[in-house]
Amino acid sequence: MKRILFCLVCITATACNSGSSKISKDTATIGYSDSSVQVADSTHPRDRASLNYKVDTSSYVSKTLLQPRDTLLTVDLHDGKGSVKGYLSGIGKHISVMVPVTMGDSITAEIIPEVDSMNIRFNQIYIPVGKDGKYDGPFSRKISYPVTVKGAYRLIIGSNLMAEGKTNGNFTCNVVIK
């Protein structure tokens, strides 16, 4: 009887200790501010901007840096024109460019990569229609899309999985609302 009671106490103590030894996940934010241009980067060390990195500390082996899959930038429009700079870090990574549309009939945008042979395009456009919105795409490096409703449109930039070329690098996205 004493042995059974001793085993139960040991199992209970072990179970209680295993729950309290978990380490919570930490979040670190790296910020950058410039009123004219926003720079995005998910892996490039020289241009880190406004990204939230989550450090996974639940593993006892090592701490790993979980990088965001999607980076969000907002275009600061002046007289219907704006520009953002970013860094696409490879296949499966995306940059979403938020375009606040309060006037105009169309959105025209162009991606200008630092290296012309870069594999980059507008994968989709998000249109703020209805409760959940809708998506359209894919497109090429240039897009001209009619504005049907006012709101926050998103231009989603990424690699073309059906094409070859360098999938990471710096780029500039120019946006015009007409």
C-alpha positions in Angstrom: 0.0 0.0 0.0 2.8 2.4 0.9 4.5 1.6 -2.4 1.4 2.5 -4.4 0.9 5.7 -2.5 4.6 6.6 -3.0 4.3 5.9 -6.8 1.2 8.1 -7.0 2.9 11.0 -5.2 5.9 10.7 -7.5 3.8 10.7 -10.7 1.8 13.7 -9.5 4.9 15.7 -8.6 6.4 14.9 -12.0 3.2 15.9 -13.8 2.9 19.2 -11.9 6.6 20.1 -12.6 6.4 19.4 -16.3 3.7 22.0 -16.8 5.5 24.7 -14.9 8.8 24.3 -16.8 7.3 25.6 -20.1 8.8 28.8 -21.2 6.5 31.4 -22.9 7.1 32.6 -26.4 8.8 36.0 -26.6 8.2 38.6 -29.2 10.6 41.3 -30.2 9.9 44.2 -32.4 12.5 46.0 -34.5 11.3 49.5 -35.7 12.3 51.9 -38.4 10.7 55.2 -39.3 11.0 57.4 -42.3 8.2 59.7 -43.3 8.7 59.3 -47.1 9.6 55.6 -47.6 9.0 52.4 -45.7 11.5 49.6 -46.1 10.5 46.0 -45.4 12.8 43.0 -44.9 12.3 39.5 -43.5 15.8 38.3 -43.6 18.2 41.0 -45.0 20.2 42.4 -42.1 20.8 45.9 -43.4 17.2 47.0 -43.9 15.1 45.6 -40.9 11.9 47.5 -40.6 8.7 47.3 -38.6 8.8 43.5 -38.4 7.6 41.3 -35.5 9.9 38.4 -35.0 8.8 35.6 -32.7 11.4 33.6 -30.8 10.4 30.0 -30.3 11.7 29.1 -26.8 9.5 26.0 -26.3 12.2 23.7 -27.6 14.9 22.6 -25.2 17.4 22.1 -28.0 17.8 25.6 -29.3 16.1 28.9 -29.7 15.0 29.5 -33.3 13.8 32.7 -35.0 10.4 32.3 -36.7 10.3 34.7 -39.5 7.0 36.2 -40.7 5.5 34.8 -43.9 3.9 38.1 -44.9 5.1 41.6 -44.4 2.7 44.5 -44.5 3.6 48.0 -45.7 1.3 51.0 -46.2 1.8 53.5 -49.1 1.9 57.1 -48.0 0.0 58.8 -50.8 0.7 62.5 -51.8 -1.5 63.8 -54.6 -2.5 60.2 -55.5 1.1 59.0 -55.8 3.3 57.0 -53.4 6.2 54.6 -53.3 7.5 51.9 -50.9 10.8 50.0 -50.9 11.0 46.4 -49.8 13.0 43.2 -49.8 11.5 40.0 -51.0 13.3 37.1 -49.2 12.4 34.2 -51.4 9.8 31.7 -52.5 6.8 31.5 -50.2 7.4 35.0 -48.7 5.1 37.9 -49.6 5.0 41.6 -49.2 1.5 43.2 -48.9 1.3 46.8 -49.9 -1.7 48.5 -48.3 -3.2 51.3 -50.5 -5.7 53.5 -48.8 -8.1 54.6 -51.6 -10.4 57.5 -50.8 -10.8 58.9 -54.3 -10.1 58.0 -57.9 -11.3 55.4 -60.4 -8.2 53.2 -60.8 -5.0 51.9 -59.1 -1.9 51.7 -61.2 1.2 50.2 -59.7 4.6 49.0 -60.9 7.3 46.9 -59.3 10.9 47.9 -60.1 13.4 45.3 -58.9 17.0 46.2 -58.2 18.0 43.4 -60.5 15.9 43.2 -63.7 16.1 39.4 -63.9 14.4 39.0 -60.5 11.4 36.7 -60.3 8.8 39.1 -58.8 5.2 40.1 -59.6 1.9 41.1 -58.2 0.4 37.8 -57.1 -3.0 39.2 -56.1 -5.0 42.3 -55.3 -7.4 42.4 -52.4 -10.5 44.4 -53.0 -12.4 45.6 -49.8 -15.9 44.4 -51.0 -18.5 43.0 -48.6 -17.7 41.3 -45.3 -14.6 39.4 -46.3 -13.5 41.2 -49.4 -12.4 39.5 -52.6 -9.1 38.7 -54.4 -8.1 38.8 -58.0 -4.9 37.9 -59.8 -2.2 36.9 -60.7 -0.7 39.8 -62.5 2.7 40.8 -63.9 5.1 43.6 -62.6 2.6 46.2 -63.7 -1.1 46.4 -62.7 -3.9 48.7 -63.5 -7.1 47.9 -61.7 -10.5 49.7 -61.5 -11.6 51.0 -58.1 -15.1 49.9 -57.5 -15.3 50.8 -53.8 -13.3 53.1 -51.5 -11.3 51.4 -48.8 -7.9 49.7 -48.1 -6.8 47.8 -51.1 -3.8 45.4 -50.8 -1.3 44.6 -53.5 0.3 41.2 -52.7 3.9 40.9 -54.1 5.7 37.6 -54.4 7.5 35.2 -56.6 6.1 33.5 -59.7 6.3 29.8 -58.9 6.0 29.0 -62.7 9.1 31.1 -63.6 12.8 31.1 -63.1 15.1 33.8 -61.7 16.4 35.2 -58.5 13.6 35.0 -55.9 15.1 37.4 -53.4 16.2 41.0 -53.6 15.3 44.7 -53.2 12.5 46.4 -55.1 10.5 49.6 -55.3 6.7 49.6 -55.7 5.3 52.8 -57.2 1.5 53.4 -56.8 -0.7 56.0 -58.6 -4.4 56.5 -57.9 -6.2 58.2 -60.9 
